[in-house]
């Protein structure tokens, strides 16, 4: 069971996005016991791990006063209090690699 969990965990780390590397580092395995018997959970405790896995719909991002959002636009740096985020496509780094547990 542990070797199968290791396969899934290592493949998930390889597939996970790596802008900062925090998501990759946070993917771990935990042994679990339930009413149906022992098991292993592979995942991440980070608050944005589910959003990275499932993706997000377009949404509004609003800064908290007095702070402003800052990003590079076509004409240079842009400073604003509100922006429409286009959403992100999910990266199924866990479910894509789940079949490795059967090998």
N, C-alpha and C positions, 0 to 999 in steps of 0.2 A: 504494500500500500504506500509506503514511504517513497519507494523508487518511482512509482507512478505519479505521485504528487510532485516529486522533484522534476520530472519531465514536463509536466504542465506548467509549473512555476518558472522554470528556466526559459521555456518557449514564450510564456507570457511576458517575461522581462525583456526578451529579445524583440518582441513585437510592439511593446508599449512605446508611446511617444517619449521623446527625450529632450524636450526644450531645456529643462533644468536638470533632468535626471531623477527628480524626487519621486515620481511615480514608479519608475523602475526599481529604485532602491526600496520602496515601501512594500512591494509585492512579496508576500510571505505565505507560509503554510502553517496551519494550526491544527493539531490533532483534537478531535471532538468525539464525544460519546453521546449518543442519543438513545431513544427507546428502541430503535431498530438495530443498534450496534455501533461499533466504532467507525469513524470516518475522518476525513481530512478536508479542511477548507483552505482554498487558495484564493487570495484576494489582497486588497489594500485598505488600510484604515483611513486614507486621505479623504477629505471631504469632497474633493472633485473627482475621485476615481470613477464613480458611477457616471458622471457626466462625460468623462473621457471615453468610457466604454460604450455608453448608449447614444452619445451625441446630444446636442441641444437644438431647440427650435430658435428661430429669430426672436430676440428679446431686447428690451430697453435696459441700458445700464445708466444709472444716475449716481453722480458723486455725492458724497456727504459734505455739506458746507463746513468750513470754507475751502475745502480741497477741490481741485479740478482734475479732470481726466486729461492726460497728455499722450499724444501719439504722433507718429510721423505720417503726414498726409502728402498728397501730390505736390503741394506748394510749399512744403516745409513742415515745421512743428505746428500742431493744432492743439489748442487749449479750449476745453468746453466742460459744461456741467452734465450734459446728457448726450448719449450716442445710441444709435440703433445697431446692435450686434447682429450680423447675418446668420448666426448659428454655426454649429460645427457638426461635421460628420463623425459618427461613432467609430471607434477602433475596438473591435470585439476581441481584444487581446486575451481574454479568459475563455470565452465560449469557442473561439476558433481553435484553441489548443486543447480543449477538453477531450477530443478523440485520442490524444496521446495517452490518456489514462487507460485506454483499452488495449494498448500494444504491450 
